[in-house]
Amino acid sequence: MTDLWIVVLAGGVGSRFWPVSTPANPKQLLPLVTDQPLLVDTLRRVAPLAPPERTLVLTNAALADAVAAAAPMLARDHVLVEPRPAGTAAALAWAAHEVQRRGGPRAVMVCVHADWAVADTEGFRTALSTAAEAADVQDALVTVGIVPTRPDVGYGYIQPGPVVAGQLRRVARFVEKPDRATAERFVAEGFLWNSGIFAWPVRRFLAELEAHCPEVWPALRDCGGDAAQFFSTVQSIAVDVGVLERSDRVLVLPGDFGWDDVGTWAAVHRVRQRDARGNAVHGQAYLVQAKDNVVHADGRTVVLYGVENLVVVTAPGITLVTTREKAADLKTMLGQLPPRVTERP
């Protein structure tokens, strides 16, 4: 599609990847899956869909220079800066405004996040292309729902509704993160994971903002195209809540391409290449009679002997050792540590 634009959301801190993830070097700038930062992996993944002149990255002001350095193929004005965090509805509203300004009213926008892992890149690109074409033809907001591989309580879910065409269906409802029993039932009943992959004609998304999202639309309407003015007045709300749950023009397309949002150190074990004993290792490490561990050695040599299911992370001046099970709950641990430990530069 010659009018297809890619928008990559690259804000956030990623505190679950402490101690290597910091406000100045968050997870999207870390090599958590390959030897390249997640953002670089993402840009390479979507590059065949749209050239750099039709690719935008949104990030917060503190990361603008680092993101620009990681994405030298993009002109600097293609790195859009959010002066303050204001939720995904505001971020995507500003992105849509910029896509329409630069690409015209026929532009179709596909949104992805910078902190994902994808096993089947061709399948991923096919799903995004199909979603974009469906959004254009149906004049609708299309989300790609991931076919679940497990009853994960860390994701929101989408219940598909009536068939529109082929695999494309209306969204019956969005459901927030469920408990374990509910997640198991959702998987059995054919619900999909809410991935955050979106495709829509920008004119349609802006029209749905105007019709359904008073938290965002007035600020966009009245800002005169000034980002600082827009972000200073917009209300924070997620796009799912502010637009998708309120609109009747939302469709879902199933996707099955080995997607993972890489939310914790435990998730790294799923997405990083593993050795013959199931260890996922980055950096200089030696593992003897050890299996199913995650090691991220940043500037240090790590030796593991006779252990399993551990997460070992080294960063300058600090080392984290936990289990893969407990790694999902690092926020609880961080709340019990003194600031001199947790507030690392």
Backbone torsions as a table, in degrees:
resi	resn	phi	psi	omega
1	MET	NA	123.0	-177.5
2	THR	-74.4	-15.2	178.8
3	ASP	-102.4	13.7	-177.2
4	LEU	-82.9	128.8	175.2
5	TRP	-117.0	143.5	175.6
6	ILE	-106.6	132.1	175.3
7	VAL	-120.5	125.4	-179.0
8	VAL	-112.8	121.2	175.7
9	LEU	-86.6	121.3	-174.0
10	ALA	-134.3	37.5	174.5
11	GLY	-95.4	-169.6	176.3
12	GLY	90.4	165.6	-173.8
13	VAL	-109.4	-39.4	-178.2
14	GLY	71.8	54.4	-175.6
15	SER	-64.7	-19.5	178.8
16	ARG	-70.6	-6.3	175.4
17	PHE	-106.8	23.7	170.0
18	TRP	-60.2	144.1	8.9
19	PRO	-96.0	-0.7	-178.4
20	VAL	-81.8	-24.7	178.0
21	SER	-88.2	123.2	179.3
22	THR	-130.9	167.0	178.0
23	PRO	-55.3	-31.6	-179.9
24	ALA	-87.0	-14.3	-177.4
25	ASN	-145.4	68.2	-174.1
26	PRO	-75.1	178.4	-168.0
27	LYS	-62.6	-30.4	-179.2
28	GLN	-67.2	-14.3	177.6
29	LEU	-103.6	10.5	-178.2
30	LEU	-106.9	149.7	177.0
31	PRO	-85.2	77.7	-174.0
32	LEU	-92.2	-21.0	-178.9
33	VAL	-114.4	-47.9	176.2
34	THR	-116.6	-165.0	176.8
35	ASP	-86.2	6.4	176.7
36	GLN	-113.9	154.0	175.9
37	PRO	-58.1	152.7	179.4
38	LEU	-55.4	-39.7	179.1
39	LEU	-60.5	-42.4	179.2
40	VAL	-65.2	-42.9	175.4
41	ASP	-55.9	-43.6	-177.8
42	THR	-64.4	-47.0	-178.4
43	LEU	-64.2	-38.2	176.6
44	ARG	-66.1	-35.5	-177.6
45	ARG	-66.3	-38.7	-175.9
46	VAL	-94.4	-7.0	-175.0
47	ALA	-55.2	-38.0	178.8
48	PRO	-66.5	-15.1	-177.3
49	LEU	-84.8	-32.8	-177.7
50	ALA	-154.6	142.5	179.8
51	PRO	-72.8	168.1	-179.5
52	PRO	-55.3	-32.9	-179.1
53	GLU	-71.5	-9.4	173.7
54	ARG	-120.3	33.5	177.2
55	THR	-128.4	129.9	178.0
56	LEU	-123.1	145.0	173.9
57	VAL	-121.6	129.2	175.5
58	LEU	-103.3	133.0	178.0
59	THR	-150.2	174.6	179.1
60	ASN	-87.4	164.3	-171.6
61	ALA	-58.9	-38.0	-176.7
62	ALA	-66.8	-21.8	-175.8
63	LEU	-104.3	0.2	-172.0
64	ALA	-57.8	-45.0	-178.3
65	ASP	-66.7	-42.4	-179.3
66	ALA	-66.0	-39.9	178.4
67	VAL	-66.3	-42.7	178.7
68	ALA	-62.2	-38.5	178.8
69	ALA	-67.0	-35.6	-179.9
70	ALA	-76.4	-17.1	-177.0
71	ALA	-126.4	63.1	-176.1
72	PRO	-66.0	-14.7	179.0
73	MET	-73.8	-14.9	-179.9
74	LEU	-95.9	137.6	170.3
75	ALA	-61.8	149.7	-174.4
76	ARG	-60.4	-33.0	180.0
77	ASP	-76.6	1.9	171.9
78	HIS	-94.3	-0.1	169.8
79	VAL	-100.1	102.5	-176.9
80	LEU	-87.1	135.2	-173.1
81	VAL	-108.6	127.9	171.3
82	GLU	-91.5	115.1	-179.7
83	PRO	-61.8	-26.8	175.1
84	ARG	-150.4	152.0	176.4
85	PRO	-65.0	131.7	-177.8
86	ALA	-139.7	19.7	177.7
87	GLY	86.9	164.0	-174.9
88	THR	-72.3	-26.5	177.9
89	ALA	-64.4	-44.7	178.9
90	ALA	-65.6	-44.5	-179.3
91	ALA	-59.6	-46.0	-177.9
92	LEU	-74.4	-28.8	174.7
93	ALA	-64.6	-44.1	179.5
94	TRP	-67.3	-39.4	177.0
95	ALA	-61.0	-44.0	179.4
96	ALA	-62.6	-41.5	176.4
97	HIS	-57.5	-45.2	-178.3
98	GLU	-69.6	-39.3	178.3
99	VAL	-63.2	-43.5	179.3
100	GLN	-65.9	-39.9	179.6
101	ARG	-63.7	-39.8	-176.3
102	ARG	-89.1	-33.4	-172.3
103	GLY	-108.1	-9.5	178.6
104	GLY	91.0	173.2	-172.4
105	PRO	-70.2	-16.4	-179.1
106	ARG	-89.3	-1.6	-175.2
107	ALA	-64.7	141.2	174.6
108	VAL	-113.9	133.2	-173.0
109	MET	-113.4	130.1	174.4
110	VAL	-113.8	128.2	-177.1
111	CYS	-110.4	131.9	173.3
112	VAL	-133.8	168.4	176.9
113	HIS	-106.6	155.7	-174.0
114	ALA	-85.1	-3.3	-171.4
115	ASP	-118.5	38.9	179.4
116	TRP	-108.6	159.6	166.1
117	ALA	-114.3	142.2	179.5
118	VAL	-136.2	123.0	-178.5
119	ALA	-78.6	-42.8	-176.2
120	ASP	-106.7	90.8	-175.3
121	THR	-67.3	-35.8	178.1
122	GLU	-66.4	-42.2	176.5
123	GLY	-62.6	-38.0	177.2
124	PHE	-61.5	-49.6	-179.3
125	ARG	-65.0	-37.3	177.2
126	THR	-62.2	-42.4	179.1
127	ALA	-63.2	-42.8	179.7
128	LEU	-65.5	-41.6	178.5
129	SER	-63.7	-43.4	179.7
130	THR	-63.6	-41.6	178.8
131	ALA	-63.8	-41.4	179.8
132	ALA	-64.6	-43.4	178.9
133	GLU	-64.3	-40.9	178.7
134	ALA	-64.9	-41.2	178.8
135	ALA	-61.2	-40.3	-179.6
136	ASP	-68.5	-47.3	-177.4
137	VAL	-67.1	-42.8	-175.8
138	GLN	-87.2	-6.5	-175.0
139	ASP	50.7	57.0	-170.5
140	ALA	-139.3	169.8	171.5
141	LEU	-95.7	118.1	-176.0
142	VAL	-113.2	132.8	172.6
143	THR	-116.6	145.4	175.4
144	VAL	-95.9	114.0	177.7
145	GLY	-94.0	132.6	-175.4
146	ILE	-82.9	132.6	174.7
147	VAL	-67.6	118.1	-173.1
148	PRO	-66.3	145.1	173.7
149	THR	-106.0	-5.7	-179.1
150	ARG	-165.9	161.2	177.3
151	PRO	-82.1	75.8	-173.7
152	ASP	-81.9	128.0	179.5
153	VAL	-87.9	-0.8	-179.3
154	GLY	-88.9	-4.8	-177.7
155	TYR	-115.3	151.9	164.7
156	GLY	-77.5	164.5	-176.3
157	TYR	-127.1	157.0	177.1
158	ILE	-123.0	130.0	173.5
159	GLN	-95.7	114.2	177.9
160	PRO	-68.7	144.1	178.4
161	GLY	-109.2	-143.9	-176.4
162	PRO	-62.3	149.6	179.0
163	VAL	-71.3	136.6	175.1
164	VAL	-100.8	-51.3	177.8
165	ALA	-165.8	129.5	179.9
166	GLY	57.4	-125.4	177.6
167	GLN	-87.6	-4.6	-178.3
168	LEU	-76.5	128.1	-177.8
169	ARG	-134.4	157.2	172.0
170	ARG	-71.1	153.1	175.7
171	VAL	-86.2	122.1	176.3
172	ALA	-76.9	-44.1	177.3
173	ARG	-169.2	156.1	170.0
174	PHE	-101.2	142.6	-179.3
175	VAL	-128.4	132.4	177.8
176	GLU	-67.6	174.8	-176.7
177	LYS	-54.1	122.0	-174.8
178	PRO	-92.5	173.9	169.6
179	ASP	-80.2	175.9	-172.6
180	ARG	-61.5	-46.8	-176.9
181	ALA	-62.8	-40.7	179.5
182	THR	-67.1	-40.2	178.1
183	ALA	-61.3	-41.4	177.9
184	GLU	-61.8	-40.8	178.9
185	ARG	-67.1	-41.2	179.4
186	PHE	-60.3	-44.8	-179.6
187	VAL	-61.9	-43.2	179.8
188	ALA	-64.1	-30.4	-176.6
189	GLU	-92.6	3.9	174.5
190	GLY	87.7	17.7	173.5
191	PHE	-66.6	160.8	179.5
192	LEU	-118.7	154.1	173.8
193	TRP	-72.9	140.4	176.1
194	ASN	-83.2	100.7	-170.0
195	SER	-82.5	-29.2	-170.5
196	GLY	88.6	13.0	172.3
197	ILE	-89.6	120.5	-177.0
198	PHE	-128.9	149.0	172.9
199	ALA	-140.2	134.9	178.1
200	TRP	-163.9	148.7	166.6
201	PRO	-63.2	134.3	-175.2
202	VAL	-62.5	-34.7	179.9
203	ARG	-63.5	-35.4	179.0
204	ARG	-71.3	-43.5	179.5
205	PHE	-62.2	-42.5	179.3
206	LEU	-65.7	-35.9	176.9
207	ALA	-66.0	-38.8	178.3
208	GLU	-70.2	-34.7	172.6
209	LEU	-59.4	-46.7	-179.2
210	GLU	-62.2	-38.7	-175.8
211	ALA	-78.5	-30.4	-166.6
212	HIS	-126.9	-9.8	-170.2
213	CYS	-126.1	80.1	178.6
214	PRO	-67.7	-14.7	176.7
215	GLU	-69.6	-24.9	-172.9
216	VAL	-119.5	-44.2	-170.2
217	TRP	-57.0	-47.5	-178.5
218	PRO	-58.3	-38.0	178.8
219	ALA	-65.1	-38.5	178.9
220	LEU	-71.2	-41.1	-179.1
221	ARG	-62.7	-38.1	-169.9
222	ASP	-99.7	1.0	-172.2
223	CYS	-83.6	-10.7	-179.8
224	GLY	65.7	26.0	179.9
225	GLY	76.9	13.1	-178.8
226	ASP	-100.2	118.6	-175.8
227	ALA	-62.9	-43.3	-178.6
228	ALA	-61.0	-42.3	178.4
229	GLN	-64.7	-44.9	-179.7
230	PHE	-60.0	-51.7	-175.3
231	PHE	-72.3	-19.1	177.6
232	SER	-76.9	-21.5	-176.0
233	THR	-114.0	-18.9	-175.7
234	VAL	-68.9	147.5	175.1
235	GLN	-89.6	145.0	-178.1
236	SER	-81.5	128.2	176.6
237	ILE	-161.1	148.0	177.2
238	ALA	-74.8	146.8	-179.1
239	VAL	-64.5	-31.9	177.7
240	ASP	-60.1	-45.4	-177.4
241	VAL	-77.1	-43.6	-172.7
242	GLY	-76.5	-27.0	-176.0
243	VAL	-126.7	-57.6	-168.5
244	LEU	-64.6	-39.9	-179.1
245	GLU	-74.4	-14.1	-177.5
246	ARG	-102.5	-15.7	-175.2
247	SER	-94.1	151.0	174.3
248	ASP	-103.7	15.7	-178.7
249	ARG	-117.5	37.5	-176.7
250	VAL	-109.8	126.3	-179.4
251	LEU	-120.4	158.5	179.5
252	VAL	-130.2	139.5	176.7
253	LEU	-120.3	126.9	180.0
254	PRO	-70.8	143.6	177.5
255	GLY	-130.0	137.1	-178.8
256	ASP	-140.2	86.2	-174.9
257	PHE	-142.1	30.8	175.8
258	GLY	68.1	46.2	-177.5
259	TRP	-84.6	141.3	173.7
260	ASP	-149.3	138.6	-178.6
261	ASP	-88.3	3.8	174.4
262	VAL	47.6	60.7	-174.1
263	GLY	-88.2	-18.9	-176.3
264	THR	-145.0	168.7	174.3
265	TRP	-60.9	-32.9	177.7
266	ALA	-63.4	-35.5	178.9
267	ALA	-65.5	-28.0	178.2
268	VAL	-58.8	-32.3	179.2
269	HIS	-64.2	-28.8	178.9
270	ARG	-76.7	-32.8	-166.6
271	VAL	-109.2	-19.8	-179.6
272	ARG	-86.6	147.6	176.9
273	GLN	-59.7	134.5	-176.2
274	ARG	-112.9	154.8	177.3
275	ASP	-82.3	-174.0	-174.6
276	ALA	-64.3	-21.6	178.9
277	ARG	-103.6	16.3	173.3
278	GLY	80.6	16.4	178.6
279	ASN	-89.6	134.0	176.6
280	ALA	-105.4	114.0	-168.8
281	VAL	-126.8	135.8	169.1
282	HIS	-127.8	130.2	179.7
283	GLY	96.6	-168.4	-176.1
284	GLN	-85.2	108.8	-178.1
285	ALA	-148.4	147.5	176.6
286	TYR	-125.9	124.4	-177.9
287	LEU	-120.5	121.0	-176.6
288	VAL	-120.2	123.1	-178.7
289	GLN	51.1	41.4	-178.9
290	ALA	-126.6	144.9	-178.1
291	LYS	-145.8	152.4	173.5
292	ASP	57.7	35.7	178.3
293	ASN	-102.3	160.6	171.2
294	VAL	-116.0	123.9	178.4
295	VAL	-126.2	127.5	174.0
296	HIS	-125.9	98.7	-175.0
297	ALA	-100.1	106.9	-178.0
298	ASP	-103.5	93.3	176.6
299	GLY	82.9	1.6	178.3
300	ARG	-128.0	157.6	171.6
301	THR	-94.8	132.1	-178.4
302	VAL	-115.9	136.2	174.5
303	VAL	-122.5	126.3	174.3
304	LEU	-116.2	135.9	-178.3
305	TYR	-136.2	120.0	171.8
306	GLY	67.3	29.4	-179.0
307	VAL	-126.0	164.6	178.9
308	GLU	-148.7	155.1	175.4
309	ASN	60.4	32.2	176.6
310	LEU	-100.9	159.8	167.1
311	VAL	-119.5	122.3	179.3
312	VAL	-125.2	119.7	-176.7
313	VAL	-128.1	125.4	176.1
314	THR	-112.7	140.5	173.7
315	ALA	-140.6	163.0	-179.3
316	PRO	-52.8	116.5	175.4
317	GLY	86.1	0.5	-176.7
318	ILE	-157.5	148.7	177.1
319	THR	-134.0	135.0	175.6
320	LEU	-108.7	131.1	172.4
321	VAL	-128.6	123.1	176.5
322	THR	-149.4	-173.1	176.1
323	THR	-101.7	160.6	176.9
324	ARG	-60.1	-36.0	179.4
325	GLU	-65.3	-46.5	-177.2
326	LYS	-74.9	-18.5	-177.0
327	ALA	-62.4	-23.0	179.0
328	ALA	-72.5	-11.2	-173.7
329	ASP	-120.0	36.6	-177.2
330	LEU	-64.5	-27.9	-179.6
331	LYS	-60.7	-37.0	177.2
332	THR	-63.1	-44.7	179.5
333	MET	-63.2	-44.6	-178.2
334	LEU	-61.3	-31.8	178.5
335	GLY	-68.8	-14.4	-179.2
336	GLN	-105.4	3.8	178.6
337	LEU	-102.2	151.7	178.6
338	PRO	-69.0	149.8	-178.9
339	PRO	-56.3	-31.0	-179.9
340	ARG	-63.5	-21.2	177.4
341	VAL	-89.9	-46.2	-171.8
342	THR	-81.3	-31.0	-175.0
343	GLU	-90.5	68.0	-178.9
344	ARG	-83.9	147.9	-179.8
345	PRO	-68.4	NA	NA
